Amino acid sequence: MALARAEFLDDETMAELHILRAILAVERGNASLEEILRQEVPG
């Protein structure tokens, strides 16, 4: 989940929240793990 870390360099809590939301999306079937891992880190 490099994308979450890249987006929230100075805020560990926000990075963890982003990761949790991604996990919940996979669990609910709203996204696949492949879709989430395919996201690219901006910059």
N, CA, C and O of each residue as an XYZ file, in Angstrom:
172
protein
N       0.813     -1.182      0.000
C       0.000      0.000      0.000
C       0.863      1.254      0.000
O       0.695      2.167      0.809
N       1.779      1.251     -0.932
C       2.682      2.392     -1.064
C       1.911      3.673     -1.352
O       2.338      4.761     -0.965
N       0.781      3.543     -2.028
C      -0.005      4.726     -2.365
C      -0.458      5.443     -1.095
O      -0.370      6.668     -1.014
N      -0.933      4.705     -0.120
C      -1.378      5.332      1.135
C      -0.217      6.005      1.846
O      -0.366      7.106      2.377
N       0.920      5.363      1.860
C       2.093      5.949      2.521
C       2.557      7.205      1.781
O       2.964      8.179      2.414
N       2.499      7.191      0.460
C       2.941      8.336     -0.329
C       1.999      9.530     -0.150
O       2.435     10.681     -0.132
N       0.713      9.240     -0.019
C      -0.267     10.318      0.132
C      -0.211     10.963      1.511
O      -0.487     12.155      1.649
N       0.140     10.195      2.521
C       0.107     10.686      3.892
C       1.465     10.476      4.566
O       1.574      9.741      5.547
N       2.483     11.123      4.035
C       3.842     10.950      4.545
C       3.981     11.313      6.019
O       4.729     10.668      6.753
N       3.268     12.333      6.447
C       3.429     12.836      7.812
C       2.298     12.438      8.748
O       2.239     12.910      9.883
N       1.393     11.567      8.280
C       0.237     11.227      9.107
C      -0.015      9.722      9.062
O      -0.726      9.224      8.189
N       0.569      9.021      9.998
C       0.460      7.561     10.064
C      -0.996      7.109     10.212
O      -1.397      6.102      9.627
N      -1.782      7.847     10.987
C      -3.176      7.486     11.210
C      -3.971      7.538      9.912
O      -4.772      6.642      9.642
N      -3.762      8.562      9.115
C      -4.476      8.674      7.841
C      -4.056      7.567      6.878
O      -4.891      7.040      6.143
N      -2.791      7.214      6.873
C      -2.315      6.122      6.015
C      -2.985      4.814      6.423
O      -3.425      4.047      5.567
N      -3.062      4.559      7.724
C      -3.698      3.338      8.210
C      -5.187      3.329      7.892
O      -5.732      2.281      7.545
N      -5.852      4.469      8.003
C      -7.266      4.567      7.663
C      -7.481      4.250      6.189
O      -8.421      3.537      5.838
N      -6.625      4.770      5.333
C      -6.720      4.521      3.895
C      -6.574      3.025      3.601
O      -7.301      2.474      2.774
N      -5.641      2.385      4.275
C      -5.421      0.947      4.104
C      -6.637      0.166      4.595
O      -7.072     -0.776      3.932
N      -7.183      0.540      5.732
C      -8.363     -0.124      6.264
C      -9.542      0.000      5.307
O     -10.271     -0.968      5.092
N      -9.731      1.171      4.737
C     -10.837      1.371      3.785
C     -10.651      0.507      2.549
O     -11.630      0.003      1.999
N      -9.422      0.328      2.107
C      -9.151     -0.541      0.963
C      -9.483     -1.995      1.304
O     -10.075     -2.707      0.492
N      -9.103     -2.429      2.497
C      -9.399     -3.795      2.926
C     -10.906     -4.017      3.000
O     -11.403     -5.051      2.555
N     -11.627     -3.065      3.552
C     -13.083     -3.181      3.655
C     -13.739     -3.212      2.279
O     -14.719     -3.930      2.078
N     -13.212     -2.444      1.334
C     -13.757     -2.450     -0.025
C     -13.598     -3.819     -0.665
O     -14.498     -4.286     -1.363
N     -12.472     -4.459     -0.436
C     -12.254     -5.814     -0.967
C     -13.203     -6.789     -0.277
O     -13.820     -7.634     -0.927
N     -13.311     -6.667      1.014
C     -14.179     -7.566      1.780
C     -15.632     -7.468      1.335
O     -16.322     -8.483      1.251
N     -16.104     -6.254      1.048
C     -17.488     -6.045      0.603
C     -17.694     -6.408     -0.859
O     -18.830     -6.535     -1.317
N     -16.609     -6.575     -1.587
C     -16.717     -6.882     -3.010
C     -16.792     -5.651     -3.889
O     -17.088     -5.761     -5.079
N     -16.529     -4.482     -3.330
C     -16.561     -3.237     -4.098
C     -15.325     -3.052     -4.964
O     -15.346     -2.284     -5.926
N     -14.256     -3.748     -4.628
C     -12.994     -3.662     -5.373
C     -12.269     -4.989     -5.220
O     -12.470     -5.717     -4.248
N     -11.437     -5.285     -6.182
C     -10.616     -6.494     -6.063
C      -9.242     -6.099     -5.533
O      -8.829     -4.944     -5.634
N      -8.555     -7.065     -4.977
C      -7.209     -6.809     -4.488
C      -6.315     -6.342     -5.628
O      -5.465     -5.472     -5.441
N      -6.507     -6.921     -6.803
C      -5.718     -6.531     -7.973
C      -5.946     -5.066     -8.330
O      -5.000     -4.358     -8.677
N      -7.205     -4.603     -8.245
C      -7.504     -3.197     -8.538
C      -6.791     -2.264     -7.565
O      -6.254     -1.229     -7.959
N      -6.794     -2.634     -6.325
C      -6.176     -1.780     -5.314
C      -4.663     -1.757     -5.465
O      -4.041     -0.699     -5.373
N      -4.081     -2.905     -5.691
C      -2.619     -2.980     -5.812
C      -2.109     -2.384     -7.125
O      -0.931     -2.049     -7.242
N      -2.992     -2.255     -8.106
C      -2.610     -1.687     -9.400
C      -2.471     -0.171     -9.348
O      -1.875      0.428    -10.243
N      -3.012      0.451     -8.314
C      -2.922      1.918     -8.203
C      -1.471      2.338     -8.125
O      -0.660      1.703     -7.451
N      -1.150      3.420     -8.825
C       0.226      3.896     -8.861
C       0.437      5.054     -7.909
O      -0.471      5.844     -7.652
N       1.626      5.138     -7.403
C       2.006      6.233     -6.514
C       2.247      7.468     -7.371
O       3.055      7.422     -8.298
N       1.559      8.576     -7.080
C       1.764      9.795     -7.864
C       3.167     10.365     -7.645
O       3.767     10.226     -6.579
N       3.653     11.004     -8.691
C       4.948     11.686     -8.561
C       6.012     10.898     -9.109
O       7.168     11.319     -9.084
